[in-house]
Amino acid sequence: MTEEVCVDANLVVKLVSQEPDSSLADALFATWQEQDTRLIAPPFLTVEVDSVLRHKVVLRRELTAEQAQTCFAAACQVPIELLSLPGQRERAWSLAEELRLPHVYDTTYLALAELRGCEFWTADRRLGNACERLGFVHRLGEFGYVGEEGRSLKPDERG
């Protein structure tokens, strides 16, 4: 079976728009593509990504309407399978209580990854920090490449 990872909306937004660490997101997604890694997420991922992009236009004024449309079109092309599993809702609720997190949508990603037995990747530092004890949770900042000397290198450190 092909390896799979669960990704969140923050990571997808970094992939399709220009933000700090967007180049790292590009490199991570490229690595997954090279490795034929299957990407999964809860069904609401698309609405969450689209809402963040609209927020960047209407409230933050970080994107023009044309830029947001380009980002939206790119987001529509990211090959992510949207899944909802039996017991996912209940597990998300339990994780929200265990981790003392206010948003069940965050823990729904965690529940999906846990139930599928795969890694969960996020660009949300707050969420990543809250889930440190969960061994399957990874923050975008952890991604790097292994150089010739065996040390991890960020994409901009490669030669």
N, C-alpha and C positions, 0 to 999 in steps of 0.2 A: 504494500500500500504506500502511496505517496505521502511523504511527511506533510503535516498541515500545521498552520499557526492561526491563532485568532488575533485579529487586529481591531483597534478601536478607531473612532472617528477622528480623534486628534492626530493620529498617525497618517490617516488618509488626507486630511487637510494639509498637513505638512508636505505630503507628496505632490499635491496638485497646485499649491500656491507657494509663494515665496515668503517664508518665515525663517526665523532662526532655526538651524538644524534641518532645513529642507534638503540640503545636499546629503546629509546623513540618511534621511528617509529615502531619498532617491537610490542611494547605494544599497540600503537594506532591501528595498523592493526589487532591485536589480539582482541581488544575490538570491532572493527567493525565486525569481523568475528563472535564473540559471539552474537552480537546484530543482526546478519543477515542483516547488512547494505550493500546496493548496492553501488558499487564504479563505478563512471563514469569519463570520461575524453574526450577531443577532440581526433579525429583520429590520430593526429601527435604525441601523447604521446609516442608511441612505438619507433618511429624514434628518438625522443629526448632522451629517456632513453638509447637506444642503442648507440647513438652518445656520450653521456657522458661516458659510459663504455669504448668505444674505446679511447676516449680522455685520460682516466685514464691509459690506456696501452701505447699508442703511444707518447703522449706529456708529461704527468705528471709523467709517470713511477711509478704510485701508485699501479698498479696491474700488475701481470704477465698475459700472454695470457691465461693460464689455469684458473687463478682466475677470469678473466673477463668472460671466457666461463661459469663458474659456476654461476656468477652473472647474465649473460644473460639468462641462463636456468631458474634461479629462477624468473627473471622478466617476462619470458614467462608464468609462472604459476600464477601470480597475477591476480585474477579475476576482471578485470576492463572492463566495457562495454564502447566501444568507440562510441561517439555520435556527430553528427553534426545536429544542429537544424535550421529551417528557421529563418532568422534574426540574427543568431549568429555572422556572419561576420561583419555585420553593427554595431551591438552592441559592438563588440570587438573594432572596429575602434573608436567609440564614447568614450568608456572607456579609450582608449589610449590617446585620446585628453584631456578628463576631468581630468585624473590622471597625465597627462604629462609624460607618459611612452614611451620609445623609441621602445619597442618590442610588436607588436600586438599578438605574440604567447602567451605572458603572459596574456594579457587581453582576449584572446579567452577562457582560462580557466574560468576567471571571468564571461564572458558573458554566458557561458554554465551553470554555477552554478546559476546565476541570473535568466536565462530563465527557469531553472528547479525548482527554488525556494528552493534550497538546500545550504548547507554549502560548502565552498571551503577551502581546507586545503593545506598548502604549507610549505616547509622547506626552502624557499627562503626568508631570512630576509629582503632583499631590497624590494622585491615585497610586502611582508606582511606589511612593514612599509609604503609603498606608498599607501596602500589600507586600512589603519586604519579606515577611516570613513565609510567603507562599513561593515555593521553589520554582513554579512555572511562570511567574510574572517577570517580564523584562521591560526595562525602560529604553527608549531610543538611544540615550546617551551611552548605554552599555555596548552598543554595536560597534565593532571595529574589525580590522583585518589583521591576520597574523603575518608579520613580516618575516624576512629571512632569518633573523635572530630568534624567532619564536615569540616576540613580544607583540602585543595587540597594537595595531595602528589605526587611527582614524583615517577616513578616506583622503583628507587633505594632506596627510603625512606620507602617502604612498609616493614612490618615485616613478 
